[in-house]
Amino acid sequence: MTGLVGAVFTEHARRQMARRGIEEAQVRLTIETPEWSAEIRPGRVVAQRTFTRETPPRAFLLRVFVDIDRNPPEIVTGYWTSRIGKYRSSP
């Protein structure tokens, strides 16, 4: 999705990422080249991408929420989910 490349992290997003074991590079990859993204309400976009994590390897979906109604856009939060099918084609 265009316009998300220059997004900045909010302090809330950084705290949540640290708590949830999400790396900045994973968030950047997700918002710059998402597998799926959509505007879930005016001014807010969710972008998501699948990653393999853990031992043994398992697929997880990283969902990242970005407020696009400001300049620069702000990364609000992100989280991992193993319920990939639930979010594969819907917000």
N, C-alpha and C positions, 0 to 999 in steps of 0.2 A: 504494500500500500504506500503510495507516494506521500510525502510529507512527514513521515515518522522517522526518517533517518537522523534528523537533528534533535530528536526528543531528549529531554533531560530527566534525570531521576529526582523524584521528590524524596524528602527524608523518610516519609512513611514507606515508600517503595523500598528504599535501601534497608530499612529495619526488617520489613517483611521478607525480603530476599535473603538476608542473613539468617533469619529464623527458619526459613524453608529450604535452605541449601541451594539457592538459585544464583548462578554466576552472572555477572554483567554481560559477558560475551554471549551467554545463552539468550538473554533478553534482547540484546542487539540483533542477533541472528533471527530471532523470532519476529521482531518488528520490521526488520529490513527485508526479509524473505519469508513471510508467513506461508504456511500451507493453506490457511484460510483466515479471512478477516472480515469484519463487518462493523458498521456503526450500530451500536446497541441502544443508543439514545442520542439525541442531538448533542454533539460535542464530545462523545466518548466512543472510542473504538476498542474492540477486543481483537487481538491477533494471536494466533496459536500455531504451534509447531510440535511435532513428535520428536522425542529424544529417547535414546536407550540409556538406562541407568541401572544401578545396583548390581549385586552378584547373587544369584545368576542374573544375567541381563534381562531386563523387562522394559517394555515400551511405556512411556509416560507422555502426557500432553502438557506442554507449558502454555498457560493462558496468561497473556499480558494485557493490562488495561491502560489505555493512553487517552488523556484529555487533549483533544485536538482543537478546542475552542480558545486556545491561548498561543502565544508566540514567545518562545518555542513551545511545542507540544510537551506535556509532562507525563512521564510514566508514573502511574498511580500505584499499581500493585501487580503482582503476578503470583501464580500458584501452580503446583503440579497436581495432576489428576491421573489416575489409572483408568478412569471411566471414559476412554477415548471415544467409544461409539456414541455416547450421550452428546458429546460436543463436536463431533466430526462435521456436521453440516448445519448447526444451529447455534445461536448465541447462548 
